Amino acid sequence: MLRALDHPYAYAQLVADRLKKGIMVVSVDQNGKPNVMAASWGFFGYQWSRPVYIVPVQPPRYTHGLIAQSGEFVISVQPESMDDDMLFSGACSGRDVDKFQARGLTPVAMPIPGFKTPGISGALLHLACRVIHTAGAKPLSPHTFFFGEIVGAYADALP
Ligand SMILES: Cc1cc2nc3c(=O)[nH]c(=O)nc-3n(C[C@H](O)[C@H](O)[C@H](O)COP(=O)(O)O)c2cc1C
């Protein structure tokens, strides 16, 4: 059962601590099929007075095209017991593997009208984000920075 957080950054330290190892970035294709990848880059802040999570994704990732096409992503911050799922999601591509099926992951819908991307059930918390801006990081890195307005923040398996 998801519980809306009082503030999108209520657990910012937890998210930052988990980012050191890697968190899970969920996206969907045009048929609503979810994919997940690991990310250990990520940033919090405000832009146009809106709470934002920035996820840097390299263009070759399958996730890159999915986020660009859907304009959405979900950050699911997994507990340590799911770190192997996170590492798996960072070791193969959704172009080749249905990672949800391969790891027995269950999608959990974000309770936001019209929002298509699920989180991963059993994560500590989820940040549902709509892309409001993108920026390239060249020449220092090839990543695209997707600036996602946090339109929903939910506790899931938080103790
Ligand atoms: C711990 C870890 C952290 C990672 N961090 C990032 C990241 O911040 N940005 C990125 O583009 N790729 C990152 N990767 C690589 C992607 O997760 C990996 O290329 C993944 O297979 C892409 O999946 P996809 O093709 O289904 O999108 C990371 C991988 C691991 C294992």
The ligand as an ORCA input file, in Angstrom:
! r2SCAN-3c Opt
* xyz 0 1
  C      25.429      0.470    -10.109
  C      25.161      0.969    -11.507
  C      24.956      2.335    -11.710
  C      24.691      2.830    -13.004
  N      24.467      4.181    -13.174
  C      24.119      4.644    -14.398
  C      23.774      6.021    -14.570
  O      23.748      6.820    -13.622
  N      23.455      6.436    -15.831
  C      23.454      5.586    -16.910
  O      23.161      6.004    -18.042
  N      23.773      4.267    -16.766
  C      24.081      3.775    -15.537
  N      24.357      2.447    -15.361
  C      24.317      1.553    -16.511
  C      22.880      1.094    -16.879
  O      22.128      0.740    -15.727
  C      22.982     -0.118    -17.816
  O      23.644      0.279    -19.018
  C      21.653     -0.777    -18.124
  O      21.905     -2.055    -18.655
  C      20.772      0.026    -19.084
  O      19.582     -0.693    -19.251
  P      18.570     -0.380    -20.435
  O      19.304     -0.587    -21.760
  O      17.468     -1.419    -20.258
  O      18.090      1.011    -20.261
  C      24.630      1.938    -14.099
  C      24.847      0.564    -13.887
  C      25.116      0.094    -12.608
  C      25.329     -1.385    -12.401
*
